[in-house]
Amino acid sequence: MIDRELEYEIEEILDSWIYYQRLQFLVAWKGYGREENSWVKVEDIHAPDLIKKFYWTHPKAPRQILTREVARN
């Protein structure tokens, strides 16, 4: 639970894209099958280590300037 809302755990970030001028990540959810992968807005992801890992292995993937909050973590 985060801010009184149920939050699912991200297993891995698979891809990124800019959709309507907003960065989104394709995420694989922990405990769910591939058919449940979904695109999630960057501001709805609370996994800065997974974002860093994704860009480490995909340096040319679409991105936006990191906010101070994401860059600090």
Secondary structure by P-SEA (a helix, b strand, c coil): ccccbbbbbbcccccccccccbbbbbccccccccccbbbbcccccccaaaaaaaaaacccccccccccccccc
